[in-house]
Amino acid sequence: MKQSRPLDTSPEVERIQNEIFRKMTPARRLQLAIELTQTSRKLLAAGVRRRHPEYNDEQVRLAAIRLTIPEKLFLAAYPHAKDIAP
C-alpha cells in the first residue's frame, strides 16, 4: 500500500522528518505520540467548550468521548449522557 505524502509538507522536509524519527529511540517516539494524543484531546475539549460554554467539566468530557467512539457504543456505555451534544 502506497503511503500518501502530507499536502502541506515538501518532499525534502518529509525526508528530513523521517530521518529524525528514525534516529529517535522507541521511547522518545512513544513520548511524542502520547504528547500528540494529549494535545489532540485538549483541542477536542476546547472545541466542545466553545460550542457549549454552559457545560461543566464532566459534560465536556462526555461530549469529547461521544465524538471519538461510535454512537451506539457511547449510548451503551453512558446512557445517562444521551442528551450531551458534542
DASUL-V40516 format. One record per backbone hydrogen bond with DSSP energy under -1.0 kcal/mol. CO is the residue of the C=O (numbers start at 1). NH is the residue of the N-H. E is the energy in kcal/mol with one decimal. If there is no record, write none. Layout:
# DASUL-V40516
co:CO nh:NH e:E
co:CO nh:NH e:E
This chain:
# DASUL-V40516
co:6 nh:9 e:-1.3
co:10 nh:14 e:-2.6
co:11 nh:15 e:-2.2
co:12 nh:16 e:-2.1
co:13 nh:17 e:-2.8
co:14 nh:18 e:-2.7
co:15 nh:19 e:-2.1
co:16 nh:20 e:-2.4
co:17 nh:21 e:-2.7
co:18 nh:22 e:-2.4
co:19 nh:23 e:-1.4
co:25 nh:29 e:-2.3
co:26 nh:30 e:-2.4
co:27 nh:31 e:-2.4
co:28 nh:32 e:-2.4
co:29 nh:33 e:-2.2
co:30 nh:34 e:-2.5
co:31 nh:35 e:-2.4
co:32 nh:36 e:-2.4
co:33 nh:37 e:-2.2
co:34 nh:38 e:-2.6
co:35 nh:39 e:-2.4
co:36 nh:40 e:-2.5
co:37 nh:41 e:-2.4
co:38 nh:42 e:-2.1
co:39 nh:43 e:-2.4
co:40 nh:44 e:-2.4
co:41 nh:45 e:-2.6
co:42 nh:46 e:-2.3
co:43 nh:47 e:-2.1
co:44 nh:48 e:-2.0
co:45 nh:49 e:-2.8
co:46 nh:50 e:-2.2
co:47 nh:51 e:-2.1
co:48 nh:52 e:-2.5
co:52 nh:55 e:-2.0
co:56 nh:60 e:-2.3
co:57 nh:61 e:-2.4
co:58 nh:62 e:-2.4
co:59 nh:63 e:-2.6
co:60 nh:64 e:-2.4
co:61 nh:65 e:-2.2
co:62 nh:66 e:-2.5
co:63 nh:67 e:-1.3
co:65 nh:68 e:-1.3
co:65 nh:69 e:-1.2
co:70 nh:74 e:-2.6
co:71 nh:75 e:-2.7
co:72 nh:76 e:-1.8
co:73 nh:77 e:-2.6
co:74 nh:78 e:-3.1
co:78 nh:81 e:-2.2
co:79 nh:82 e:-1.2
co:81 nh:84 e:-1.9
